[in-house]
Amino acid sequence: MDMNLSARCALVLFLLAFVHLKIVSATDKPGVCPRRRWGIGICAELCSNDSDCPNDEKCCHNGCGHVCIAPYTGKPGVCPRRRWGIGICAELCSNDSDCPNDEKCCYNGCGHVCIAPYTDKPGVCPRRRWSIGICADLCSNDSDCPNDEKCCHNGCGHVCIAPYTGKPGVCPRRRWGIGICAELCSNDSDCPNDEKCCYNGCGHVCIAPYTDKPGVCPRRRWGAGICAELCSNDSDCPNDEKCCHNGCGHDCFAPTQ
């Protein structure tokens, strides 16, 4: 009889402990406690688990007691792709909070070390022409590509390609009125020959770039002209006139031969 009672008591205690563990684990909030910096915090038990803390704060050890602290969140950016070979086999960090400045805690093939995060290289991928490229992912982001090349979609996979750079010249100034309200291009690579993708007042279309007219501006005489910007470049001026500085602003003048 005593054996049955002991077994029942043990079973009840086991069930209570199991329920307690389930409740405690259910109260754990997402995230991890930030790594403690130098020094010891207040020696008091101000919480026992995450459920004692407001909002998303967690119950963390401060070096002497437990207090509610906002959880650590990773730094922005992603770890660069590992190159060939294996790095140092040591755990020099456990999360981004262990790393200085904007560095992140990244896996190096054997351990974890602090590394500057991957950032997109400047420029944009060139627009794909007709046809589909190789169906393989030879890169996953710009850090996988040499020099200034970017990781671009080729119609089926991703490959490293030199970034698109705009064509020389500038878009001509818009005349009165609004052009067609359609996006007929997104950048200069969509345009034939030397044309550029320019804003027409409502959408973007391909237009021949502005070029300086031949000739030079006449030398200014004594005194200053009207203090107004009546033009910004030669395309704002009629016929062969050029946009010239008049001593105070800019106006259209016939060029000197």
KEMAR-81988 format. One record per residue (C-alpha): residue number from 1; y, z, x. Coordinates in steps of 0.25 Angstrom, whole numbers, always signed. Each point is the difference from the previous one (the first is absolute). Example, Ala and Ser with C-alpha at 12.3 -4.5 7.8 and 13.67 -1.06 7.14 Angstrom:
<nodes>
NODE    n      y      z      x
NODE    1    -18    +31    +49
NODE    2    +14     -2     +6
</nodes>
This chain:
<nodes>
NODE    n      y      z      x
NODE    1     +0     +0     +0
NODE    2     +9     +4    +11
NODE    3     -3    -13     +7
NODE    4     +4     -8    -12
NODE    5    +13     +7     -1
NODE    6     +3     -2    +14
NODE    7     -3    -15     -1
NODE    8     +9     -1    -12
NODE    9    +12     +8     +7
NODE   10     -2    -10    +12
NODE   11     +1    -12     -9
NODE   12    +12     +5     -8
NODE   13     +7     +3    +14
NODE   14     -4    -14     +5
NODE   15     +6     -6    -13
NODE   16    +13     +8     +1
NODE   17     +2     -4    +15
NODE   18     -3    -15     -4
NODE   19    +10     +0    -11
NODE   20    +10     +7     +9
NODE   21     -2    -11    +11
NODE   22     +2    -11    -11
NODE   23    +13     +7     -5
NODE   24     +6     +1    +14
NODE   25     -4    -14     +4
NODE   26     +6     -5    -13
NODE   27    +13     +7     +3
NODE   28     +1     -7    +14
NODE   29    +12    -10     -1
NODE   30     +0    -13     +8
NODE   31     +6     -1    +14
NODE   32     -2     +9    +12
NODE   33     +9    +12     +5
NODE   34     +9     -5    +11
NODE   35     -3     +4    +14
NODE   36     +7    +13     +4
NODE   37    +11     -1    +10
NODE   38     +3    +10    +11
NODE   39     +2    +14     -5
NODE   40     -6     +9    -10
NODE   41     +4     +1    -15
NODE   42     +2    +11     -9
NODE   43    -12    +10     +0
NODE   44     -3     +0    -15
NODE   45    -10     -5     -9
NODE   46     +9     -7    -10
NODE   47    -11     -9     -6
NODE   48    -15     +0     +1
NODE   49     -3    -15     -5
NODE   50     +8    -12     -4
NODE   51     +0     +4    -14
NODE   52    +10    +11     +3
NODE   53    +10    -10     +5
NODE   54    +10     -8     -8
NODE   55     +0    -15     -2
NODE   56     -8     -7    +11
NODE   57     +2    +11    +11
NODE   58    -13     +5     +6
NODE   59     -4    +14     +5
NODE   60     +1     -1    +15
NODE   61     -2     +9    +12
NODE   62    +13     +3     +8
NODE   63     -6     +6    +12
NODE   64     +0    +14     -6
NODE   65     -1     -1    -15
NODE   66     -1    -10    -11
NODE   67    +12     -7     -7
NODE   68     +3    -11     -9
NODE   69     +4    -13     +7
NODE   70     +2    -14     -4
NODE   71    -12     -8     +5
NODE   72     +1     -9    +12
NODE   73     +1    -15     -3
NODE   74     -3    -11    +10
NODE   75    +12     -7     +7
NODE   76     +3    -14     -5
NODE   77     -6    -12     +6
NODE   78    -15     -3     +4
NODE   79     -8     +2    +13
NODE   80     +0    -13     +9
NODE   81    -13     -7     +0
NODE   82     -9     +4    +12
NODE   83     -1    -10    +12
NODE   84    -13     -2     +7
NODE   85     -6    +12     +7
NODE   86     +0    +14     -3
NODE   87    +11    +10     +2
NODE   88     -1    +15     +5
NODE   89    -11     +8     -6
NODE   90     +9    +12     -4
NODE   91     +6     +5    -13
NODE   92    +14     +1     +4
NODE   93     +5     +1    -14
NODE   94     -5     +2    -14
NODE   95    +11     -6     -9
NODE   96    +13     -6     +2
NODE   97     +7    +14     +0
NODE   98     -5     +2    +14
NODE   99     +7    -12     +5
NODE  100    +14     -1     +5
NODE  101    +11     -9     -7
NODE  102     -6    -11     -8
NODE  103    -13     -1     +7
NODE  104    -13     +1     -8
NODE  105    -13     +7     +3
NODE  106    -10    -12     +1
NODE  107    -14     -3     +4
NODE  108     -2     -7    +13
NODE  109    -14     -3     -1
NODE  110     -5    +14     +5
NODE  111    +10    +10     -3
NODE  112    +14     +2     -6
NODE  113    +13     -2     +7
NODE  114    +15     -1     -4
NODE  115     +4    -15     +0
NODE  116    +13     -7     -5
NODE  117     -3     -6    -13
NODE  118     -2    -14     -3
NODE  119    +13     -7     -5
NODE  120     +2    -14     -6
NODE  121     +6    -10    +11
NODE  122    +13     -7     -4
NODE  123     -1    -14     -7
NODE  124     -8     -5    -11
NODE  125    -13     -8     -1
NODE  126     +3    -15     -1
NODE  127     -3     -6    -14
NODE  128    -14     -6     +0
NODE  129     -1    -15     -1
NODE  130    -10     -8     -7
NODE  131    -15     +3     +3
NODE  132     -7    +13     +3
NODE  133     -2     +7    +14
NODE  134    -12     +7     +6
NODE  135     -7     +9    -10
NODE  136     +0    +12    +10
NODE  137     +8    +13     +1
NODE  138     +4     -1    +15
NODE  139    +11    +11     -2
NODE  140     +3    +10    -10
NODE  141    +15     +3     +4
NODE  142    +11     -4    +10
NODE  143     -5    +10    +10
NODE  144    -13     -9     +2
NODE  145     +8    -12     +4
NODE  146     +6     -3    +14
NODE  147    +15     +0     +4
NODE  148     +8     -3    -13
NODE  149    -11     -6     -8
NODE  150     -2     +5    -14
NODE  151    -13     +2     -8
NODE  152     +1    -11    -11
NODE  153     -8     -5    -12
NODE  154     -5    -14     +3
NODE  155     -5     -3    -14
NODE  156    -14     +6     +2
NODE  157     +1    +10    +11
NODE  158    +10     +7     +9
NODE  159     +4     -5    +14
NODE  160    +11     +2    +11
NODE  161    +11    -10     -2
NODE  162    +14     -1     +7
NODE  163    +10     +5    -11
NODE  164     +9     -9     -7
NODE  165    +15     -1     +5
NODE  166    +11     -6     -8
NODE  167     +5    -14     +3
NODE  168    +13     -1     +8
NODE  169    +13     -1     -8
NODE  170     +6     +7    -12
NODE  171     -1     -3    -15
NODE  172    +13     -7     -5
NODE  173     +9     +8     -8
NODE  174     -2     -2    -15
NODE  175     +9     -8     -8
NODE  176     +5     +3    -14
NODE  177    -10     +2    -10
NODE  178    -15     +5     +0
NODE  179    -11     -8     +4
NODE  180    -14     -2     -6
NODE  181     -6    +14     -3
NODE  182    -14     -2     +7
NODE  183     -6     +5    +13
NODE  184     -4    -13     +6
NODE  185     -1     +6    +14
NODE  186     -2    +14     +6
NODE  187     +4     -3    +14
NODE  188     +4    -11     +9
NODE  189    -15     -4     +3
NODE  190     -1     -5    -14
NODE  191    +10    -10     +2
NODE  192     -1    -14     +7
NODE  193     +6     -4    +13
NODE  194    +12     +8     +4
NODE  195     +3     +5    -15
NODE  196     +2    +15     -2
NODE  197     -4     +8    -12
NODE  198    +14     +4     -6
NODE  199     +5     +8    -12
NODE  200     +7     -9    -10
NODE  201     +6    +11     -9
NODE  202    -13     +2     -9
NODE  203    -12     -4     +8
NODE  204     -4     -6    +14
NODE  205     -1    -14     +4
NODE  206     -1     -9    +12
NODE  207    +13     -4     +6
NODE  208     +5     -7    +12
NODE  209     +6    +11     +9
NODE  210    +15     +1     +3
NODE  211     +4     -7    +13
NODE  212    +14     +1     +7
NODE  213     +8    -12     -2
NODE  214     +5     -7    +13
NODE  215    +13     +3     +6
NODE  216     +7    +13     +3
NODE  217    +10     +8     -7
NODE  218    +15     -3     +3
NODE  219     +7    +10     +9
NODE  220     +8    +10     -8
NODE  221    +15     -1     +1
NODE  222     +9    +12     +0
NODE  223     -2    +10    -12
NODE  224    -11     +3     -9
NODE  225     -5     -7    -12
NODE  226     -4     +5    -13
NODE  227     -9    +13     +1
NODE  228    -11     -5     -9
NODE  229    -14     -5     +3
NODE  230     +0    -14     -7
NODE  231    -12     -4     +7
NODE  232    -12     +6     +8
NODE  233     -5    -13     +7
NODE  234     +2    -15     +0
NODE  235     -8     -3    -12
NODE  236    +10     +7     -8
NODE  237    +11    -11     +4
NODE  238     +2    -14     -6
NODE  239     -3    -13     +8
NODE  240     +1     +3    +15
NODE  241     +8    +12     -1
NODE  242     -5    +13     +8
NODE  243     +1    +15     -3
NODE  244    +10     +5    +10
NODE  245     +7    +13     +3
NODE  246    +14     +0     -4
NODE  247     +5    +12     +7
NODE  248     -4    +10    -11
NODE  249    -10     -7     -9
NODE  250     -8    -12     -1
NODE  251     +4    -14     -6
NODE  252     -4    -14     +0
NODE  253     +7     -9    +11
NODE  254     -2    -14     +5
NODE  255     -7     +0    +13
NODE  256     +7     -4    +13
NODE  257     -6    -13     +6
</nodes>
